[in-house]
C-alpha cells in the first residue's frame, strides 16, 4: 500500500472525525498535510490537530509558501491528504507550481453573506469565482463527504443552481 496517492480536500474544519475516520481508515493515509497560513502560526491549533491524527500517520502543517516549496518532496511515494480550509489557498498552491488534478469538497460553513449551495457548502460570490478559476485550470472539483459516497460534480451543481 505504499503507492503514492494524493487527495486534496477543502473543508473549513480541516481535521475532524470525518477526515480521520471516514477517509483515513478507508484510504490508509500515511501523511496528513494541513496547508493554512493561520494554523502554521498558531501552536495551540497545531497541537489540537496533532492530537487528532492516528499514531500510525504523520501530520505536517505548512503555510502556503512552505507548501509550495516542500510539497513535491514530502508527498513522494506517500498516501497523503492535503487539507485546505478554502479554495483560495488551493489556487495559490497550484499557481505556485504544485500540481493538483482534483479537489474533494467537504464542508464550508454557513456565515453572513454566504449562500447555501449544498447542505454543507455555503459560499459567497468571491469563493464561487475561485472555484470557477480552478475549474478553468482543468481541476476536477467533486463534492462528497466520505469516500463511499457518490461523487457529485461541484461545477455542475453551481451551473444547475444558476450560481454561475
VMD Tcl script that builds the backbone (N, CA, C; Angstrom):
set m [mol new atoms 492]
animate dup $m
set s [atomselect $m all]
$s set {name element resname resid chain x y z} {
  {N N UNK 1 A 0.815 -1.188 0.000}
  {CA C UNK 1 A 0.000 0.000 0.000}
  {C C UNK 1 A 0.867 1.264 0.000}
  {N N UNK 2 A 2.080 1.185 -0.470}
  {CA C UNK 2 A 2.962 2.340 -0.436}
  {C C UNK 2 A 2.894 3.198 -1.696}
  {N N UNK 3 A 2.046 2.824 -2.656}
  {CA C UNK 3 A 1.923 3.644 -3.849}
  {C C UNK 3 A 1.466 5.044 -3.477}
  {N N UNK 4 A 1.955 6.025 -4.240}
  {CA C UNK 4 A 1.566 7.401 -3.970}
  {C C UNK 4 A 0.090 7.605 -4.301}
  {N N UNK 5 A -0.587 8.267 -3.413}
  {CA C UNK 5 A -1.976 8.661 -3.619}
  {C C UNK 5 A -2.121 10.016 -2.951}
  {N N UNK 6 A -2.642 10.959 -3.688}
  {CA C UNK 6 A -2.776 12.302 -3.153}
  {C C UNK 6 A -4.219 12.763 -3.293}
  {N N UNK 7 A -4.812 13.125 -2.173}
  {CA C UNK 7 A -6.161 13.676 -2.182}
  {C C UNK 7 A -6.080 15.060 -1.572}
  {N N UNK 8 A -6.568 16.051 -2.306}
  {CA C UNK 8 A -6.654 17.416 -1.795}
  {C C UNK 8 A -8.105 17.652 -1.395}
  {N N UNK 9 A -8.322 18.129 -0.179}
  {CA C UNK 9 A -9.676 18.330 0.335}
  {C C UNK 9 A -9.822 19.751 0.879}
  {N N UNK 10 A -10.955 20.360 0.565}
  {CA C UNK 10 A -11.310 21.656 1.133}
  {C C UNK 10 A -12.396 21.410 2.163}
  {N N UNK 11 A -12.098 21.792 3.387}
  {CA C UNK 11 A -13.057 21.653 4.486}
  {C C UNK 11 A -12.622 22.656 5.548}
  {N N UNK 12 A -13.483 23.595 5.884}
  {CA C UNK 12 A -13.051 24.652 6.791}
  {C C UNK 12 A -12.766 24.164 8.211}
  {N N UNK 13 A -13.143 22.924 8.520}
  {CA C UNK 13 A -12.794 22.364 9.831}
  {C C UNK 13 A -11.431 21.674 9.794}
  {N N UNK 14 A -10.862 21.547 8.624}
  {CA C UNK 14 A -9.569 20.898 8.396}
  {C C UNK 14 A -9.593 19.446 8.858}
  {N N UNK 15 A -9.137 19.150 10.052}
  {CA C UNK 15 A -9.089 17.762 10.510}
  {C C UNK 15 A -10.173 17.541 11.555}
  {N N UNK 16 A -10.982 16.508 11.302}
  {CA C UNK 16 A -12.054 16.124 12.225}
  {C C UNK 16 A -12.380 14.662 11.949}
  {N N UNK 17 A -13.350 14.112 12.648}
  {CA C UNK 17 A -13.653 12.683 12.550}
  {C C UNK 17 A -13.927 12.189 11.149}
  {N N UNK 18 A -14.656 12.965 10.373}
  {CA C UNK 18 A -14.979 12.554 9.011}
  {C C UNK 18 A -13.712 12.368 8.172}
  {N N UNK 19 A -12.737 13.218 8.402}
  {CA C UNK 19 A -11.474 13.131 7.660}
  {C C UNK 19 A -10.629 11.964 8.166}
  {N N UNK 20 A -10.429 11.908 9.469}
  {CA C UNK 20 A -9.522 10.917 10.051}
  {C C UNK 20 A -10.123 9.515 10.019}
  {N N UNK 21 A -11.377 9.386 10.414}
  {CA C UNK 21 A -12.003 8.068 10.456}
  {C C UNK 21 A -12.610 7.717 9.096}
  {N N UNK 22 A -13.455 8.602 8.595}
  {CA C UNK 22 A -14.166 8.313 7.347}
  {C C UNK 22 A -13.263 8.140 6.143}
  {N N UNK 23 A -12.298 9.019 5.978}
  {CA C UNK 23 A -11.363 8.932 4.864}
  {C C UNK 23 A -10.103 8.152 5.252}
  {N N UNK 24 A -9.527 8.504 6.379}
  {CA C UNK 24 A -8.235 7.937 6.773}
  {C C UNK 24 A -8.230 6.432 6.936}
  {N N UNK 25 A -9.244 5.894 7.585}
  {CA C UNK 25 A -9.286 4.434 7.789}
  {C C UNK 25 A -9.527 3.689 6.484}
  {N N UNK 26 A -10.299 4.278 5.597}
  {CA C UNK 26 A -10.588 3.623 4.312}
  {C C UNK 26 A -9.371 3.677 3.391}
  {N N UNK 27 A -8.751 4.830 3.289}
  {CA C UNK 27 A -7.628 5.031 2.362}
  {C C UNK 27 A -6.294 4.591 2.963}
  {N N UNK 28 A -6.146 4.725 4.266}
  {CA C UNK 28 A -4.873 4.387 4.906}
  {C C UNK 28 A -3.807 5.437 4.691}
  {N N UNK 29 A -4.153 6.694 4.952}
  {CA C UNK 29 A -3.184 7.770 4.760}
  {C C UNK 29 A -1.990 7.601 5.684}
  {N N UNK 30 A -0.821 7.865 5.123}
  {CA C UNK 30 A 0.413 7.890 5.903}
  {C C UNK 30 A 0.713 9.302 6.374}
  {N N UNK 31 A 0.150 10.263 5.677}
  {CA C UNK 31 A 0.509 11.646 5.906}
  {C C UNK 31 A -0.695 12.558 5.687}
  {N N UNK 32 A -0.914 13.440 6.653}
  {CA C UNK 32 A -1.918 14.495 6.532}
  {C C UNK 32 A -1.145 15.810 6.512}
  {N N UNK 33 A -1.446 16.657 5.537}
  {CA C UNK 33 A -0.747 17.932 5.437}
  {C C UNK 33 A -1.784 19.052 5.480}
  {N N UNK 34 A -1.755 19.820 6.538}
  {CA C UNK 34 A -2.625 20.981 6.677}
  {C C UNK 34 A -1.897 22.165 6.058}
  {N N UNK 35 A -2.569 22.831 5.121}
  {CA C UNK 35 A -1.975 23.977 4.436}
  {C C UNK 35 A -2.839 25.192 4.747}
  {N N UNK 36 A -2.326 26.014 5.676}
  {CA C UNK 36 A -3.112 27.141 6.148}
  {C C UNK 36 A -2.176 28.117 6.864}
  {N N UNK 37 A -2.143 29.360 6.405}
  {CA C UNK 37 A -1.234 30.349 6.985}
  {C C UNK 37 A -1.511 30.601 8.468}
  {N N UNK 38 A -2.784 30.679 8.850}
  {CA C UNK 38 A -3.117 30.965 10.248}
  {C C UNK 38 A -2.715 29.814 11.164}
  {N N UNK 39 A -3.030 28.598 10.761}
  {CA C UNK 39 A -2.686 27.432 11.585}
  {C C UNK 39 A -1.162 27.277 11.682}
  {N N UNK 40 A -0.455 27.603 10.615}
  {CA C UNK 40 A 1.008 27.497 10.621}
  {C C UNK 40 A 1.647 28.412 11.663}
  {N N UNK 41 A 0.914 29.437 12.106}
  {CA C UNK 41 A 1.433 30.376 13.112}
  {C C UNK 41 A 0.880 30.116 14.513}
  {N N UNK 42 A -0.072 29.204 14.651}
  {CA C UNK 42 A -0.796 29.038 15.912}
  {C C UNK 42 A -0.473 27.687 16.558}
  {N N UNK 43 A 0.374 27.692 17.573}
  {CA C UNK 43 A 0.821 26.456 18.227}
  {C C UNK 43 A -0.336 25.694 18.872}
  {N N UNK 44 A -1.311 26.401 19.415}
  {CA C UNK 44 A -2.454 25.726 20.036}
  {C C UNK 44 A -3.234 24.924 18.999}
  {N N UNK 45 A -3.539 25.538 17.854}
  {CA C UNK 45 A -4.242 24.814 16.793}
  {C C UNK 45 A -3.400 23.652 16.278}
  {N N UNK 46 A -2.118 23.855 16.158}
  {CA C UNK 46 A -1.232 22.782 15.699}
  {C C UNK 46 A -1.284 21.593 16.647}
  {N N UNK 47 A -1.234 21.859 17.938}
  {CA C UNK 47 A -1.285 20.778 18.924}
  {C C UNK 47 A -2.616 20.034 18.867}
  {N N UNK 48 A -3.715 20.749 18.697}
  {CA C UNK 48 A -5.029 20.099 18.585}
  {C C UNK 48 A -5.097 19.208 17.353}
  {N N UNK 49 A -4.545 19.678 16.264}
  {CA C UNK 49 A -4.527 18.888 15.029}
  {C C UNK 49 A -3.684 17.629 15.223}
  {N N UNK 50 A -2.534 17.768 15.829}
  {CA C UNK 50 A -1.646 16.622 16.033}
  {C C UNK 50 A -2.283 15.550 16.917}
  {N N UNK 51 A -3.072 15.967 17.888}
  {CA C UNK 51 A -3.768 15.020 18.764}
  {C C UNK 51 A -4.803 14.207 17.975}
  {N N UNK 52 A -5.404 14.813 16.964}
  {CA C UNK 52 A -6.487 14.167 16.209}
  {C C UNK 52 A -5.992 13.122 15.213}
  {N N UNK 53 A -4.727 13.119 14.898}
  {CA C UNK 53 A -4.176 12.224 13.876}
  {C C UNK 53 A -3.834 10.872 14.498}
  {N N UNK 54 A -4.191 9.766 13.816}
  {CA C UNK 54 A -3.838 8.444 14.340}
  {C C UNK 54 A -2.320 8.275 14.468}
  {N N UNK 55 A -1.905 7.470 15.427}
  {CA C UNK 55 A -0.473 7.301 15.699}
  {C C UNK 55 A 0.292 6.718 14.513}
  {N N UNK 56 A -0.390 5.968 13.658}
  {CA C UNK 56 A 0.312 5.369 12.520}
  {C C UNK 56 A 0.537 6.353 11.370}
  {N N UNK 57 A -0.005 7.541 11.487}
  {CA C UNK 57 A 0.157 8.554 10.440}
  {C C UNK 57 A 0.959 9.734 10.984}
  {N N UNK 58 A 1.413 10.546 10.062}
  {CA C UNK 58 A 2.179 11.736 10.406}
  {C C UNK 58 A 1.397 12.961 9.936}
  {N N UNK 59 A 1.567 14.072 10.625}
  {CA C UNK 59 A 0.935 15.319 10.201}
  {C C UNK 59 A 2.006 16.385 10.021}
  {N N UNK 60 A 1.858 17.149 8.953}
  {CA C UNK 60 A 2.705 18.312 8.710}
  {C C UNK 60 A 1.782 19.514 8.576}
  {N N UNK 61 A 2.240 20.652 9.028}
  {CA C UNK 61 A 1.447 21.868 8.933}
  {C C UNK 61 A 2.315 22.909 8.246}
  {N N UNK 62 A 1.827 23.374 7.089}
  {CA C UNK 62 A 2.581 24.314 6.271}
  {C C UNK 62 A 1.794 25.595 6.042}
  {N N UNK 63 A 2.516 26.690 5.928}
  {CA C UNK 63 A 1.937 27.906 5.377}
  {C C UNK 63 A 1.822 27.674 3.860}
  {N N UNK 64 A 1.155 28.555 3.171}
  {CA C UNK 64 A 1.052 28.432 1.704}
  {C C UNK 64 A 2.444 28.430 1.085}
  {N N UNK 65 A 3.264 29.349 1.509}
  {CA C UNK 65 A 4.617 29.463 0.960}
  {C C UNK 65 A 5.432 28.191 1.205}
  {N N UNK 66 A 5.359 27.657 2.425}
  {CA C UNK 66 A 6.085 26.418 2.739}
  {C C UNK 66 A 5.563 25.260 1.905}
  {N N UNK 67 A 4.264 25.201 1.709}
  {CA C UNK 67 A 3.673 24.117 0.915}
  {C C UNK 67 A 4.197 24.155 -0.517}
  {N N UNK 68 A 4.215 25.334 -1.103}
  {CA C UNK 68 A 4.707 25.465 -2.480}
  {C C UNK 68 A 6.158 24.980 -2.570}
  {N N UNK 69 A 6.941 25.303 -1.566}
  {CA C UNK 69 A 8.361 24.946 -1.550}
  {C C UNK 69 A 8.598 23.455 -1.292}
  {N N UNK 70 A 7.776 22.823 -0.429}
  {CA C UNK 70 A 8.104 21.488 0.074}
  {C C UNK 70 A 7.208 20.339 -0.394}
  {N N UNK 71 A 6.009 20.626 -0.894}
  {CA C UNK 71 A 5.047 19.544 -1.137}
  {C C UNK 71 A 5.560 18.444 -2.054}
  {N N UNK 72 A 6.141 18.810 -3.160}
  {CA C UNK 72 A 6.591 17.795 -4.121}
  {C C UNK 72 A 7.508 16.785 -3.452}
  {N N UNK 73 A 8.373 17.253 -2.604}
  {CA C UNK 73 A 9.346 16.389 -1.929}
  {C C UNK 73 A 8.690 15.525 -0.843}
  {N N UNK 74 A 7.794 16.115 -0.042}
  {CA C UNK 74 A 7.269 15.367 1.105}
  {C C UNK 74 A 6.170 14.374 0.759}
  {N N UNK 75 A 5.471 14.576 -0.347}
  {CA C UNK 75 A 4.403 13.620 -0.693}
  {C C UNK 75 A 4.888 12.461 -1.546}
  {N N UNK 76 A 6.115 12.527 -2.002}
  {CA C UNK 76 A 6.664 11.497 -2.881}
  {C C UNK 76 A 6.505 10.107 -2.266}
  {N N UNK 77 A 5.864 9.207 -3.022}
  {CA C UNK 77 A 5.652 7.814 -2.622}
  {C C UNK 77 A 4.846 7.652 -1.335}
  {N N UNK 78 A 3.990 8.602 -1.039}
  {CA C UNK 78 A 3.169 8.531 0.174}
  {C C UNK 78 A 1.683 8.555 -0.186}
  {N N UNK 79 A 0.905 8.016 0.724}
  {CA C UNK 79 A -0.554 8.155 0.657}
  {C C UNK 79 A -0.869 9.363 1.529}
  {N N UNK 80 A -1.174 10.489 0.878}
  {CA C UNK 80 A -1.286 11.744 1.611}
  {C C UNK 80 A -2.593 12.468 1.314}
  {N N UNK 81 A -3.072 13.171 2.330}
  {CA C UNK 81 A -4.230 14.045 2.176}
  {C C UNK 81 A -3.783 15.465 2.466}
  {N N UNK 82 A -4.022 16.345 1.489}
  {CA C UNK 82 A -3.771 17.765 1.673}
  {C C UNK 82 A -5.071 18.381 2.160}
  {N N UNK 83 A -5.006 19.161 3.222}
  {CA C UNK 83 A -6.208 19.753 3.814}
  {C C UNK 83 A -6.137 21.268 3.753}
  {N N UNK 84 A -7.121 21.835 3.082}
  {CA C UNK 84 A -7.239 23.282 2.920}
  {C C UNK 84 A -8.539 23.738 3.553}
  {N N UNK 85 A -8.565 24.955 4.072}
  {CA C UNK 85 A -9.800 25.473 4.657}
  {C C UNK 85 A -10.621 26.272 3.663}
  {N N UNK 86 A -10.065 26.541 2.481}
  {CA C UNK 86 A -10.794 27.338 1.488}
  {C C UNK 86 A -10.192 27.138 0.100}
  {N N UNK 87 A -10.966 27.448 -0.936}
  {CA C UNK 87 A -10.469 27.239 -2.302}
  {C C UNK 87 A -9.372 28.223 -2.706}
  {N N UNK 88 A -9.324 29.378 -2.102}
  {CA C UNK 88 A -8.308 30.369 -2.448}
  {C C UNK 88 A -6.906 29.833 -2.168}
  {N N UNK 89 A -6.735 29.136 -1.063}
  {CA C UNK 89 A -5.424 28.572 -0.739}
  {C C UNK 89 A -5.031 27.470 -1.729}
  {N N UNK 90 A -6.011 26.696 -2.174}
  {CA C UNK 90 A -5.733 25.672 -3.195}
  {C C UNK 90 A -5.208 26.350 -4.460}
  {N N UNK 91 A -5.893 27.394 -4.880}
  {CA C UNK 91 A -5.490 28.122 -6.081}
  {C C UNK 91 A -4.081 28.687 -5.939}
  {N N UNK 92 A -3.746 29.231 -4.782}
  {CA C UNK 92 A -2.399 29.775 -4.556}
  {C C UNK 92 A -1.335 28.688 -4.683}
  {N N UNK 93 A -1.607 27.511 -4.125}
  {CA C UNK 93 A -0.637 26.415 -4.200}
  {C C UNK 93 A -0.469 25.943 -5.641}
  {N N UNK 94 A -1.557 25.856 -6.377}
  {CA C UNK 94 A -1.482 25.455 -7.786}
  {C C UNK 94 A -0.722 26.500 -8.602}
  {N N UNK 95 A -1.054 27.760 -8.393}
  {CA C UNK 95 A -0.346 28.829 -9.116}
  {C C UNK 95 A 1.119 28.905 -8.709}
  {N N UNK 96 A 1.434 28.397 -7.518}
  {CA C UNK 96 A 2.824 28.350 -7.062}
  {C C UNK 96 A 3.615 27.220 -7.681}
  {N N UNK 97 A 2.927 26.346 -8.434}
  {CA C UNK 97 A 3.644 25.307 -9.166}
  {C C UNK 97 A 3.383 23.876 -8.745}
  {N N UNK 98 A 2.583 23.650 -7.704}
  {CA C UNK 98 A 2.299 22.274 -7.302}
  {C C UNK 98 A 1.085 21.766 -8.069}
  {N N UNK 99 A 1.203 20.591 -8.648}
  {CA C UNK 99 A 0.143 20.041 -9.487}
  {C C UNK 99 A -0.914 19.324 -8.644}
  {N N UNK 100 A -2.137 19.802 -8.751}
  {CA C UNK 100 A -3.300 19.152 -8.153}
  {C C UNK 100 A -4.299 18.959 -9.282}
  {N N UNK 101 A -4.732 17.729 -9.487}
  {CA C UNK 101 A -5.650 17.428 -10.590}
  {C C UNK 101 A -7.112 17.473 -10.164}
  {N N UNK 102 A -7.343 17.164 -8.907}
  {CA C UNK 102 A -8.705 17.011 -8.420}
  {C C UNK 102 A -8.786 17.512 -6.981}
  {N N UNK 103 A -9.928 18.094 -6.642}
  {CA C UNK 103 A -10.153 18.574 -5.286}
  {C C UNK 103 A -11.458 17.983 -4.783}
  {N N UNK 104 A -11.410 17.478 -3.568}
  {CA C UNK 104 A -12.609 16.981 -2.894}
  {C C UNK 104 A -13.119 18.105 -2.002}
  {N N UNK 105 A -14.391 18.410 -2.138}
  {CA C UNK 105 A -15.014 19.452 -1.328}
  {C C UNK 105 A -15.844 18.797 -0.244}
  {N N UNK 106 A -15.514 19.112 0.996}
  {CA C UNK 106 A -16.255 18.597 2.146}
  {C C UNK 106 A -17.249 19.633 2.621}
  {N N UNK 107 A -16.846 20.458 3.579}
  {CA C UNK 107 A -17.766 21.441 4.119}
  {C C UNK 107 A -17.171 22.823 4.231}
  {N N UNK 108 A -18.001 23.799 3.940}
  {CA C UNK 108 A -17.683 25.207 4.157}
  {C C UNK 108 A -18.898 25.795 4.849}
  {N N UNK 109 A -18.719 26.153 6.107}
  {CA C UNK 109 A -19.852 26.515 6.965}
  {C C UNK 109 A -20.556 27.811 6.588}
  {N N UNK 110 A -21.756 27.847 7.089}
  {CA C UNK 110 A -22.638 28.992 6.902}
  {C C UNK 110 A -22.111 30.194 7.670}
  {N N UNK 111 A -22.216 31.349 7.047}
  {CA C UNK 111 A -21.930 32.610 7.720}
  {C C UNK 111 A -22.638 33.716 6.945}
  {N N UNK 112 A -22.578 34.901 7.499}
  {CA C UNK 112 A -23.244 36.030 6.860}
  {C C UNK 112 A -22.719 36.238 5.440}
  {N N UNK 113 A -23.597 36.578 4.546}
  {CA C UNK 113 A -23.292 36.870 3.136}
  {C C UNK 113 A -22.964 35.633 2.306}
  {N N UNK 114 A -23.123 34.449 2.876}
  {CA C UNK 114 A -22.885 33.231 2.105}
  {C C UNK 114 A -24.225 32.581 1.779}
  {N N UNK 115 A -24.278 31.989 0.581}
  {CA C UNK 115 A -25.487 31.289 0.151}
  {C C UNK 115 A -25.278 29.786 0.251}
  {N N UNK 116 A -26.363 29.084 0.535}
  {CA C UNK 116 A -26.288 27.629 0.590}
  {C C UNK 116 A -26.238 27.078 -0.832}
  {N N UNK 117 A -25.199 26.326 -1.097}
  {CA C UNK 117 A -25.035 25.677 -2.399}
  {C C UNK 117 A -25.448 24.211 -2.269}
  {N N UNK 118 A -24.971 23.580 -1.221}
  {CA C UNK 118 A -25.302 22.209 -0.846}
  {C C UNK 118 A -25.477 22.209 0.672}
  {N N UNK 119 A -26.033 21.146 1.249}
  {CA C UNK 119 A -26.284 21.163 2.700}
  {C C UNK 119 A -25.078 21.495 3.579}
  {N N UNK 120 A -23.870 21.193 3.142}
  {CA C UNK 120 A -22.684 21.503 3.951}
  {C C UNK 120 A -21.769 22.531 3.292}
  {N N UNK 121 A -22.242 23.171 2.219}
  {CA C UNK 121 A -21.402 24.126 1.494}
  {C C UNK 121 A -22.143 25.458 1.337}
  {N N UNK 122 A -21.535 26.490 1.926}
  {CA C UNK 122 A -22.059 27.845 1.832}
  {C C UNK 122 A -20.946 28.722 1.264}
  {N N UNK 123 A -21.262 29.502 0.221}
  {CA C UNK 123 A -20.236 30.301 -0.446}
  {C C UNK 123 A -20.722 31.723 -0.707}
  {N N UNK 124 A -19.758 32.641 -0.716}
  {CA C UNK 124 A -20.047 33.988 -1.192}
  {C C UNK 124 A -19.604 34.056 -2.658}
  {N N UNK 125 A -19.888 35.163 -3.313}
  {CA C UNK 125 A -19.562 35.297 -4.742}
  {C C UNK 125 A -18.066 35.203 -5.003}
  {N N UNK 126 A -17.265 35.710 -4.086}
  {CA C UNK 126 A -15.812 35.663 -4.258}
  {C C UNK 126 A -15.311 34.221 -4.336}
  {N N UNK 127 A -15.796 33.364 -3.456}
  {CA C UNK 127 A -15.349 31.962 -3.456}
  {C C UNK 127 A -15.892 31.213 -4.674}
  {N N UNK 128 A -17.097 31.563 -5.121}
  {CA C UNK 128 A -17.632 30.956 -6.344}
  {C C UNK 128 A -16.704 31.271 -7.509}
  {N N UNK 129 A -16.214 32.497 -7.573}
  {CA C UNK 129 A -15.276 32.880 -8.636}
  {C C UNK 129 A -13.982 32.074 -8.553}
  {N N UNK 130 A -13.518 31.792 -7.354}
  {CA C UNK 130 A -12.297 30.988 -7.189}
  {C C UNK 130 A -12.537 29.571 -7.709}
  {N N UNK 131 A -13.691 28.995 -7.390}
  {CA C UNK 131 A -13.999 27.658 -7.916}
  {C C UNK 131 A -14.065 27.685 -9.439}
  {N N UNK 132 A -14.615 28.735 -10.012}
  {CA C UNK 132 A -14.647 28.859 -11.477}
  {C C UNK 132 A -13.229 28.881 -12.043}
  {N N UNK 133 A -12.349 29.622 -11.385}
  {CA C UNK 133 A -10.966 29.696 -11.853}
  {C C UNK 133 A -10.270 28.338 -11.754}
  {N N UNK 134 A -10.490 27.627 -10.654}
  {CA C UNK 134 A -9.926 26.278 -10.520}
  {C C UNK 134 A -10.420 25.383 -11.647}
  {N N UNK 135 A -11.701 25.461 -11.936}
  {CA C UNK 135 A -12.283 24.644 -12.997}
  {C C UNK 135 A -11.679 25.000 -14.358}
  {N N UNK 136 A -11.494 26.279 -14.612}
  {CA C UNK 136 A -10.896 26.713 -15.876}
  {C C UNK 136 A -9.453 26.234 -16.026}
  {N N UNK 137 A -8.790 25.978 -14.904}
  {CA C UNK 137 A -7.423 25.429 -14.933}
  {C C UNK 137 A -7.422 23.910 -15.148}
  {N N UNK 138 A -8.616 23.335 -15.273}
  {CA C UNK 138 A -8.717 21.895 -15.509}
  {C C UNK 138 A -8.801 21.064 -14.251}
  {N N UNK 139 A -9.020 21.692 -13.112}
  {CA C UNK 139 A -9.102 20.972 -11.845}
  {C C UNK 139 A -10.516 20.410 -11.698}
  {N N UNK 140 A -10.607 19.111 -11.468}
  {CA C UNK 140 A -11.896 18.483 -11.190}
  {C C UNK 140 A -12.266 18.819 -9.743}
  {N N UNK 141 A -13.502 19.272 -9.536}
  {CA C UNK 141 A -13.954 19.596 -8.185}
  {C C UNK 141 A -15.150 18.711 -7.886}
  {N N UNK 142 A -14.943 17.798 -6.958}
  {CA C UNK 142 A -16.001 16.870 -6.606}
  {C C UNK 142 A -16.449 17.103 -5.172}
  {N N UNK 143 A -17.739 16.949 -4.971}
  {CA C UNK 143 A -18.299 17.056 -3.630}
  {C C UNK 143 A -18.664 15.657 -3.170}
  {N N UNK 144 A -18.154 15.285 -2.037}
  {CA C UNK 144 A -18.596 14.074 -1.336}
  {C C UNK 144 A -17.972 14.100 0.047}
  {N N UNK 145 A -18.761 13.715 0.997}
  {CA C UNK 145 A -18.305 13.804 2.372}
  {C C UNK 145 A -17.405 12.646 2.752}
  {N N UNK 146 A -17.717 11.443 2.233}
  {CA C UNK 146 A -16.959 10.240 2.563}
  {C C UNK 146 A -16.593 9.494 1.283}
  {N N UNK 147 A -15.539 8.685 1.314}
  {CA C UNK 147 A -15.111 8.016 0.092}
  {C C UNK 147 A -16.155 7.087 -0.515}
  {N N UNK 148 A -17.051 6.538 0.282}
  {CA C UNK 148 A -18.088 5.652 -0.248}
  {C C UNK 148 A -19.290 6.377 -0.832}
  {N N UNK 149 A -19.359 7.687 -0.621}
  {CA C UNK 149 A -20.465 8.468 -1.176}
  {C C UNK 149 A -20.289 8.645 -2.677}
  {N N UNK 150 A -21.393 8.873 -3.340}
  {CA C UNK 150 A -21.345 9.136 -4.778}
  {C C UNK 150 A -20.665 10.481 -5.028}
  {N N UNK 151 A -19.778 10.515 -6.022}
  {CA C UNK 151 A -19.128 11.768 -6.405}
  {C C UNK 151 A -20.155 12.673 -7.066}
  {N N UNK 152 A -20.131 13.933 -6.686}
  {CA C UNK 152 A -21.000 14.936 -7.302}
  {C C UNK 152 A -20.096 15.989 -7.932}
  {N N UNK 153 A -20.318 16.268 -9.212}
  {CA C UNK 153 A -19.545 17.287 -9.921}
  {C C UNK 153 A -19.976 18.655 -9.390}
  {N N UNK 154 A -19.111 19.297 -8.620}
  {CA C UNK 154 A -19.487 20.539 -7.961}
  {C C UNK 154 A -19.750 21.670 -8.948}
  {N N UNK 155 A -19.027 21.716 -10.031}
  {CA C UNK 155 A -19.253 22.779 -11.009}
  {C C UNK 155 A -20.624 22.619 -11.670}
  {N N UNK 156 A -21.065 21.381 -11.854}
  {CA C UNK 156 A -22.427 21.156 -12.376}
  {C C UNK 156 A -23.468 21.645 -11.378}
  {N N UNK 157 A -23.215 21.451 -10.091}
  {CA C UNK 157 A -24.133 21.940 -9.053}
  {C C UNK 157 A -24.228 23.464 -9.152}
  {N N UNK 158 A -23.069 24.125 -9.305}
  {CA C UNK 158 A -23.079 25.587 -9.429}
  {C C UNK 158 A -23.820 26.042 -10.678}
  {N N UNK 159 A -23.605 25.343 -11.797}
  {CA C UNK 159 A -24.290 25.707 -13.051}
  {C C UNK 159 A -25.787 25.448 -12.957}
  {N N UNK 160 A -26.151 24.268 -12.492}
  {CA C UNK 160 A -27.573 23.907 -12.422}
  {C C UNK 160 A -28.347 24.766 -11.423}
  {N N UNK 161 A -27.673 25.213 -10.386}
  {CA C UNK 161 A -28.313 26.064 -9.386}
  {C C UNK 161 A -28.278 27.532 -9.788}
  {N N UNK 162 A -27.725 27.782 -10.976}
  {CA C UNK 162 A -27.605 29.136 -11.516}
  {C C UNK 162 A -26.782 30.067 -10.609}
  {N N UNK 163 A -25.765 29.481 -9.975}
  {CA C UNK 163 A -24.836 30.281 -9.174}
  {C C UNK 163 A -23.739 30.844 -10.064}
  {N N UNK 164 A -23.562 30.214 -11.244}
  {CA C UNK 164 A -22.595 30.721 -12.231}
  {C C UNK 164 A -23.254 30.739 -13.597}
}
mol reanalyze $m
mol bondsrecalc $m
mol representation Tube
mol addrep $m
